[in-house]
Amino acid sequence: MSATAAEAEAATAAGSSEKDPLLLRAARGEKVERSPVWMMRQAGRHMQVYRDLCAKYPTFRERSEIPEVSLEISLQPWRAYKTDGVILFSDILTPLPGMNVEFDIDERRGPVVEPYRTQERVDTMTKMDPEEACPFVGSVLRDLRKEVGNEATVLGFVGLPYTLATYLVEGQTSREYLEIKKMGLSDPKLLHQMLQTLCDNIGEYACYQIDNGAQVIQVFDSWAGHLSPRDYDEFALPYQKQVIAKIKSKHPDVPVIIYIKQSGALLERMAQSGADIVSVDWTVSMDEAMRRLGPNIGVQGNLDPAVLMGPHDQIKERTEEILKMTGGKNHVMNLGHGIEAKTPEPNAKCFVDTVKNFKHQ
């Protein structure tokens, strides 16, 4: 290739990159004009338009599995706040029926599953076909890309095997996770079988989301923070690595973000997962997190969601404090966990606007 042709191709590639949405460019580690911003759980209960929809579609599974409803809910916070990321409105348990695992989401109790605690029950789990099990997910992601164009990045997400297994073994949300810990001690082979089945399916499900339009994937191992270091290394980290390796084998250029709640003690281990970005919760300062993760891992977060319940001057001050720590490098601004249902919408807008208006010196 001649020098002129090479320069033209490089210019074309650069132009294409510049046209990509801000959050995608930041997640790839490119230099960007400002920190992008979105909020975990941004689509949902804190918005009045969402609560209005709940009257017509009273169950979570209706709202997340009817494509036009999920699409509308996914777009609501983008329309209201112009976040740089638009995330699929769904649930980490959504792919389970495709594995022959039925679940329900009680509006008060949360997810409910008939527990899987025996060999016979675990043996009933099957390989999933994402298109057959979750065609609505693919439909919504494709439509989201059409709706937002390059004005925002479309994010998909999956639950990682250990966190999904907590619901299967416990049967519901738990505070102590004693049943799954007991299984890990008394029958680790059975737990590993369950985790491997989940792992193989979730890797495929994540790739299915990317094939249908997701530009970034966030992987949630929310409850792995309850594990001791020894058990984390046995029951969580190996399966995180497998899922992310599966994504990267098919889609090496798609950024992967990993999130664990109460993960201050786990940052170095999270960096071993293969993810491009570690989403930091609010229990560790961002400058410490960046120091511990090193220069090759991006960061996301990490404003305490409770701050959005406070006055606007406090929201602005604490948000800018985090932005100053990052210097605008390898950072996606977010909360340290999902936005609280009682958050006033003007406060959420204040947070997003603060990030969008902040200029690094």
Salt bridges, closest charged atoms under 4 A:
ASP20 OD2 - ARG28 NH2 2.79
GLU30 OE2 - ARG28 NE 2.84
GLU33 OE1 - ARG25 NH1 3.18
GLU65 OE2 - ARG61 NE 2.83
GLU72 OE2 - ARG79 NH1 3.02
ASP84 OD2 - ARG34 NH1 2.86
GLU107 OE1 - ARG63 NH2 3.23
ASP143 OD1 - LYS146 NZ 3.83
GLU151 OE1 - LYS82 NZ 3.84
GLU179 OE1 - ARG117 NH1 3.98
GLU179 OE1 - LYS182 NZ 3.50
GLU204 OE2 - LYS246 NZ 2.73
ASP211 OD2 - LYS250 NZ 3.97
ASP211 OD1 - HIS251 NE2 2.97
ASP233 OD1 - ARG269 NE 2.82
GLU234 OE2 - HIS192 NE2 2.97
GLU268 OE2 - ARG292 NE 2.79
ASP276 OD2 - LYS248 NZ 2.70
GLU288 OE2 - ARG292 NH1 2.98
GLU320 OE2 - LYS316 NZ 2.95
ASP353 OD2 - LYS349 NZ 2.63
